[in-house]
């Protein structure tokens, strides 16, 4: 069994290195058109370099701008521009994967604890807030340690 804690730390470190690129947004008309026109390259010339027609290049540029372009096509056109495609996902709001995981454990622990508390109340055996908080913290800790198969399930 691989060490999940080590893996999440390694990926968080890798993503930390990508933080400077986080602020780079896709140009309104897309990277392909921006780089092609900056290089002074026509759509026809790019098409020839990629083995595609000029009209196909125009459709690809529109597809990039509207978000429907596939990664394979983007990679092919990047090669035609003598560029490389760099692709990665980063957690929102500069958080870490570990923080996302902890937030999910907190959410799941709260749900499980509330479910139990409802039944305890129905049986007229409610518990104190301190006990509820301690139980929720224990559930969260167990979830983070064991990573059960249903960890990411909503309920």
N, C-alpha and C positions, 0 to 999 in steps of 0.2 A: 504494500500500500504506500503510495507517495505521500509526502508530507505536505498537506494542504496549507498549513501555516507558512511554510517556507516558500511555497509556490506563490501565494498571494503577496508576500513581501517582495519577491523577485519581480513580479509583474508591476507592483506599485512603484518600485525603483525604476523600472523601464519606462513607465508612463510619466514619472517625474522628469525624466530627461526630455520628454516631448512637450513639456509645459510651454516653452517659448513659442512653439508652433501653434499653440491653442488659439492665439489671438489672430492668426491668419485666416481670413474669411475668403470663401470662393468669390471671385469677381462676378458682378452681375451677369455678364455675358459668358462667363466661364473661363477656365484657364486656357483651354485650347485656342479660342479666338484671341485672347490677350497675348499669349506667347507667339502665335502665328503672325499676328499683325505687328507685334513689336519687332519680330525678326524680318518683317517686310516680305513674308512668304504668302503667296496667293493660296486660295483654297485648292486650286487646280494643282499647284506644285506639291502641296501637302498630300493631296490625293494620290499623286504619282508615287510619292515616297512610301505611301502606305498600301499601294495597290488598290486604291478605291477611286471612285469618280468624284468630281468636284461637287456634284449635288449630294452625294453621300456625306462628304465632309461637312456641308452646310447642315444636313440633318443631324449629324453627330454633334455639331456645335450647339444646335437648338436643344438636343437631348441632354447635353451637359447642363445647359442653362436651366432647363425645367426639371432636372433631377431624374430623368429616365434612362440615362446612359449606363450601360453595363461596365463593370470594371475591366473585362476583357477588351472591350472596344477602346476604353480610355487608355489602357496599357498599349494597345496597338498604335494609337495615334500619338501617344507620348513618344514611342520609339521613332515614329516618323518625324517628330520634332527634335529628335536627338536629346530627349529628356527621359527621366525615369519617373515612374509613378510611385509616390509615397502615400501609403494608406494606413491609417490607424484610428482606433476609437479611444477616446479619453473620457473619464468620468466627468459628469457635469459639475459645475461650480467648484472646480479645483479640489474636489474631494478625492479620497483614495478608495480603492476597491475594498479595503478593510473597513472603512467607514460605511460603505454601502452595505456590506455584510452585517455589521453591527446594528445598523438601522433596521435591517430586515429581521434580525434576531429579536430586537426590541419590540417590533411590531407583532411578530408571531408570539412572543412571550406574553405580551399584553392581551392578545386575543385569547390564548389558552387560559390565562389566569382569569380573565373576565368570564369565560365560559364556566369555569369551575365555581367562581363566586356566585354566579346566577343560581346554580344548582344548590350551593350551600345556603343561599338566602331562601330559596324555595323550601328547603328543609328546616328553615328557621335556625340556621347555624352560621350566621354571618361572621366574618372574621374582621379583625381590626385593619386599619389602613397600613400600619407598620408591617403586619404579617403579610398583607397583600403585596406590598412593595418588595419585601424580602423574598417572597415566593416568586414574584416576577423576575427579580434579579437572578435568582437561582435557575429558573427556566431559561433565561437568556444565556447564562453562563453554560448550561448544559447544551443548548442549541449550538453555541459557538464552538464548543469542544467536540461535539459528535457529528455535526453537519449531517443531519438526517436526510434521507432521500426526498422528503417533502418540504425541505427547508424553504424553497422558493414558492411553494404552492400558496395561493392566497388564503385558503382556509384549511 
